[in-house]
Amino acid sequence: MSPIAKLAVGALCFILGLGYLYRPDLIERMNAFLRETVLNDAHIALERRKWGAFFLLAAFLFLYMGLTSLGRP
C-alpha cells in the first residue's frame, strides 16, 4: 500500500472516528444512505463509542504508517 493511500485511509478513519464521537447525527444520516449494505441502527445507537474509538485508532495507525513511509528514500 502506498504512503499516500495510507494517509488517505488514516484521514478517512480519523474523520469517521470524530464523527461517531462528536456528531452522531451526521453518522445517522450517512447510515440512512448505507443502511442496507454496511451499517445497522443497533451499531449506531448502542456501540457508538466503540466504533468511534476503533476508527480513531485505525486513523492513528494509518497516519503513522503513511508518514513514516514518506520519510524513507
C-alpha positions as CSV (number, residue, x, y, z in Angstrom):
1,M,0.0,0.0,0.0
2,S,1.5,3.4,-1.0
3,P,2.1,6.0,1.6
4,I,-0.4,8.4,0.1
5,A,-3.1,5.7,0.3
6,K,-2.2,5.0,3.9
7,L,-2.6,8.7,4.7
8,A,-5.9,8.9,2.9
9,V,-7.3,5.9,4.8
10,G,-6.0,7.3,8.0
11,A,-7.6,10.7,7.4
12,L,-10.9,9.0,6.5
13,C,-10.8,6.9,9.6
14,F,-10.0,9.9,11.7
15,I,-13.0,11.8,10.3
16,L,-15.3,8.9,10.9
17,G,-14.0,8.4,14.4
18,L,-14.6,12.0,15.3
19,G,-18.0,11.9,13.7
20,Y,-19.0,8.9,15.8
21,L,-17.8,10.6,19.0
22,Y,-18.9,14.2,18.4
23,R,-21.5,14.3,15.6
24,P,-23.6,11.1,15.7
25,D,-26.4,12.9,13.8
26,L,-24.1,13.1,10.7
27,I,-23.3,9.4,11.1
28,E,-27.1,8.6,11.4
29,R,-27.7,10.5,8.1
30,M,-24.9,8.5,6.5
31,N,-26.4,5.4,8.0
32,A,-29.7,6.1,6.3
33,F,-27.9,6.0,3.0
34,L,-25.8,2.9,3.7
35,R,-28.3,1.0,5.9
36,E,-28.7,-1.9,3.5
37,T,-25.1,-2.6,2.9
38,V,-22.7,-1.7,5.7
39,L,-24.3,-0.2,8.9
40,N,-27.1,-1.2,11.2
41,D,-29.1,1.1,13.5
42,A,-28.2,-1.1,16.5
43,H,-24.5,-0.3,15.9
44,I,-25.1,3.4,15.8
45,A,-27.3,3.6,18.9
46,L,-25.6,1.0,21.1
47,E,-22.0,0.9,20.1
48,R,-21.2,4.5,19.1
49,R,-18.2,4.9,21.4
50,K,-16.7,1.6,20.5
51,W,-16.9,2.4,16.7
52,G,-15.6,5.9,17.3
53,A,-12.6,4.6,19.3
54,F,-11.9,1.9,16.6
55,F,-11.9,4.5,13.8
56,L,-9.6,6.8,15.7
57,L,-7.1,4.0,16.5
58,A,-7.2,2.9,12.9
59,A,-6.7,6.5,11.8
60,F,-3.6,7.0,14.0
61,L,-2.2,3.7,12.8
62,F,-2.6,4.5,9.1
63,L,-1.4,8.1,9.6
64,Y,1.7,6.8,11.4
65,M,2.5,4.2,8.7
66,G,1.9,6.7,5.9
67,L,4.1,9.4,7.5
68,T,6.9,7.1,8.3
69,S,6.8,5.7,4.7
70,L,7.0,9.2,3.3
71,G,10.3,9.8,5.2
72,R,12.1,6.9,3.7
73,P,14.1,7.2,0.5
